[in-house]
Amino acid sequence: MSRWKVIRSKQPFFSWLIDRRALRWLFLFIVIAWITFVISVGVGAEYIAPWNVLKSIFGAGEASETLIVMKFRLPRILTSFLVGAALAGAGALLQAVIRNPLASPDLIGITSGASVSAVFFLVFLEQVSIQYLPLVAIIGAILVTFLLYFLAWKKGVSPIRLVLVGIGIHAFMQAGTQLLLVMTPIIHNIAKAHLWLTGTVYGSGWPEVTMMSIWLLVLIPITIWIIPKANMQLFHDDLAISLGSKVEQTRWILLLLVAAYTGVAVSMGGPIVFIGLIAPHIARRLVGPFLGMLFPLSLVTGGLIVMIADLIARSAFYPLDLPVGIFTSLIGVPFFLYLLRKVGKVKKV
């Protein structure tokens, strides 16, 4: 039996090449994520056994356990998974655009752009419905992406220029966030924004789950449609153009998708860092660089990492409920240094 399976529509609109071995990795990670999900829902001040968690989810549990599961724990854990998936998806697409495993939305300023907009919303527009926060964060991320693309343009946009300009934009946006906090007259809003900036899913409820789900149900199909063209970004621009790819147009669409995924994730969980770096790298080691399987495995891996980080954040130091961003940073910084050292060795060779 062939290792590869092709899914193609009757009209020349959609085609998808599936690696059967990669599909097995995806299935394995989905199973691991589901087990982690059930265990995580049961862990807390009152432990609930996995079987009772499942009974509560499906409406057959005891009233007290069902209340704990459905009202307090389940929305938070679902939010953590969706936030991690969105950040990982953004990282996978961005690394394809830049052709660099060190690329991540939080390292080139896109996350910072979403953060500035979200902080502005939190401290100056608290009377406006929170359901507009994802849209505001996405707008901020897209505006920064426009700025990034404009400043990096020089007879086209090279991946290395995107990275270098992005590092500068990241620093500038961080300064903008701090300026907003200094200008805020209400102490309560400052404290709320500071907590949000650490990266947290504390207090997430069903409205957050619903908003995240709606946005991802829109963005993921668009991504699936563009992935066959996006794979051409992995080649040198001249080769991709000779194969008929509209390189700049595809690159621009991918950057907008990166901005959208990042904005949605940041609006719900704050600027949780390094997920867009770690998850795609793990997925790439298992299934290779092509986005057909790399992208979905990155989604599951990112969601799994944030779920585990949130489980540690709320249970390891109980009764303290720490921000999940602290633990992703603790994992991400040494991982980034490891990647930096590894890439440097490869270049020397």
N, C-alpha and C positions, 0 to 999 in steps of 0.2 A: 504494500500500500504506500502511495506517495506521501511524503512528509508534508506536502503543500496542498491546500484546497483553495480554489478560487470561487468567490461569490460575486456574480455579475448580474446586473439588471438587463432586461431584454433590450432596452434602449441604451445607447452609449452615454449613460449618465452616471453610473455608479459601479465600481468594482472594488473588491477587497480580497487581498491575498492573505490566507491564514496559515500559519505554521502550526501544525498539530502538536508539536512538542511545546511550543509557547502556550498553546491553548491549555495544556495540562498544568503548566505553571500558573496560569490565570485561575484555573479551577481550584488549585491547591491554596492560593492566596485568598480566594473568596471563602473557602472553608475555614481557614485560619482566622480571617476577619470575623466570620459569623460566630465562631467559638469565643473569640476575644470579646465580641459584642455582648454575648449572653453572660459571660463571666463578669464583665464590667458592670452590667446593669445590676447584678446581684451583690456587688461589693459596696459597702458603705457602713454608716453607723449601725444599721440593722442588716445583717447578712441575709440574703435570700438565695436559696439553692437554685442552680440552673434550671432544674425541671419546673420549679415554682415560678421562675422568671418567665419561662415559655407559657405556662398556664395563665399567668397574669396578662401577657401580651395578647393571647388569644381569647381573653375574656372568661377564663375558667378558674382563676385564682381567688384566694381569699381577699376580702374587701380591703383590709389594711395593706397587704402586699401589693395589690393592684393599684392602690392610691400612690404608694411610693414609686412603683415602677412607671406607671403611665403619666403621672404628673410631674415628678421631680427628676428621675434619672434618665428615662428613655429619651425625652427631648434633648437633653444636654449631650448624651452620647451620640445620638443621630447627628446633632449639629457638629460635634467634633469630627465625626467621620466625613461629613459633607464638606466641611471647611478644609480638612486635609486633602480630600480628593480634588477639590478645586485648585488648591495651591500646587499640588503635584501635576495636575493637568497643565497648568500654566507653565510650570518648569519644563515639562517634556516638550511643549511646543516651542518655548523660547530657546532651549538647547538645540532644537532642530534648526531654528532660524540662524542662530549665531554659530552653529557647528562647534560648540565648546561645552564640555561636560561641567565646566565651572560656572556656567550662566545660571542665574536664578532671578526671578522678579524682584526679590528684596535686595539683590546686589547691584542692580542697574537702575534703581529709582522708581520702578513702576509701583511697587508696594508703598513706597514713601509718598507718591502722588495720591494714591487712594487714601492713605492715612491722613494727609493734610486736609483733604475734603471731608473725611469722616470726622476728624477732630473739630473742624469748623461747624459741622452739623451738630455735633454733640454739645458744644459749648455756647453756640450762638443761636441755634434754631431748635432748642429743646421743646418748644411749643408745637413744632411740626411733627406729624405722625412718623413713628420710627420706621414704617414700611417704606419710606422714601430713602432711607439710609443706603441700601445697596445701590440705588440709582445714582445717588450723589457720589459714592465711592467709585463707581464705574466711570462716571464723568471725569473725576479727578485723575483716575488711572489713564483714561484715553487722552486727556489733555497733555499729560506728561509724556505719553507715547508719541503724540504729535511733535512735542518739543524735542524729544529724543531723536526722532526720525529726521526732523529739520536740521538739528545741529550736527547729526552724523552724516548728512548727505554731502557727497562730493563726487559728482558724476556717478551716482549710485550710492548704495549704503553697504559698506563692507562690515562683516561681523566684528572685526577687531575695533573699528571705530564706534560701533554700537556699545561695546563693553566700556571703552574708555570714557565716552561721553556719558554713559549711564552712571558710572561711578561718581562723576562730578554732579550730576543731577540728583543722585541719592543724597549726597552731602547737603546740597542746597535745600532739598525738600525737608530734610531733618531739621535744618535751621528754621524753616518756615513753620514747622510744627511747634517747635519750642517758642517761637515768636507769638503764635496764636495763644499758647498757654499763658505766656507772660501778660498778654493783653486782656485776658479773661477777667472780668471783675467779680465773678461769683465763685467763691471758694469751693462750693459743692460741685460745680461743673469741672473745675480743675482736677479735683480728686477723682471724679468719674472718668475723665479723659486719661489721667495718668494710669488708672487701673486698666483701662481698655488698651492703652499703648503697650502694656506688658504682654498682651496676647492671651486672652481668656475667653472661655465659653461659659463662665459662671453665670447662672441665672437664665440660661437659654431655655426657651419654651417652645410650644408648638408653632406660634407665629414665625419664629426664626427658622424652624424646620421647613415650614410651608414655603417661605420666601426663598430659601436656599434651593429647595427642590424644584420650584417653578423656573428659577433662573438656569439651573443645570439642565432641566428638560428642554430648554431652548438652546443652550450653548452646545451640549454634547452632540445632537444631530448635525448641527452646522460643522462641528469639528470632524465628525465622521465623513461628511461630504467632501471636506477640503483635504483630508489626509493623503489620498493618492497623489495630489499635486504637491502637498507639503513634503512628501518624501524626496522630491527633487531638490529640496533645499540642502540635502545632505551632500550633494555633489558640488563641485566648483561651479561658480556662476556661468562661466563660458560653456561648460559641458551641459549644464541644465538648459541653457538657452538653445544650444544646438539640438537638444532633444525635444524642443518645442515648448518648454516651460516658460510661462510669464513670471519670471523670478521676482521682480519688484512688486507686482500686483499680489502674488501669493504671499510674499513676505509681509506686506502691509496688512492683509487679512489676518494672517497668523498673529501679528503683533496686536491687532485689535482684539482678537480672541484672548490673548494673554492678558490684556488689560481688563477684559470683562471677567474672566475667571478670578483674577487677582482682586478686582474691586468687590465682587460678591463675597469672596472669602474674608477679606479684610473687614468688610462692613459687619460681618457676623462674629468674627473671632479676634479682631484686632490684627496687628502686624506680626503674626506667628511666623518666625523666620526659619530658613533652611529646609523646609519641607520640599519646596520646589527644586532644591539641589539634591537632597538625599534620595527621595523616592524614585525620580527618573533614573538616577544612577544605579540603584539596586535593580530596577526593572531592566535596564539596558544590559547589565551583566548576565541576566537570565534569558532574555529573548532577543537581544541584538538591537541595532539602532533604528530599524524601520518602525514607523509610528503605528502601523496596523495593529500590532500587539503591544508595542511599547506604551502607547497612550492608555489603553484600558488597564494594563497591569500597573501603570503609574498611579492611576486613580485609586485602585484598591490599596496599593502600598501606602500612598499618602494618607488615606483615611485610616488605615491600620496603625500607622505611626502616631498620628494625633490621638487616636483612641487610647493607645497604650500610654502616651505621655499624660493625657488627662486622667487616666486611672491612677497613675503614680501621683499626680499633682493633688488629687483630692483624697487619697487614702494613705499615702506613705507618711505624711506628717499630720495626720488627724489629731486634733480638730481643725488645724489650719487647712484652708483650701487655697492652694497656691495657683498662680497663673500657669497655664500650660506652656506659654511661650518661654518660661524659664528653662523647662526641661528640653524643649526642642533646641534651644541655644546651647545647652550643655552637651547635647549630642552633636549638634551641627558644627560647632567651632572646630573640634578635633577632626571631624569628618572632612571639613573643608580643607584643613591643613594637610591631611593625608592625601586628598585629591590633588592639591597644589603641588605637593612633593612628587606624587606619582606622575603627573602631567609633565613636570619639569624634567624628570628622569627620561621620559619618553622622548622629549624634544632634544635632549642631549645626545641620545643614541642616534 
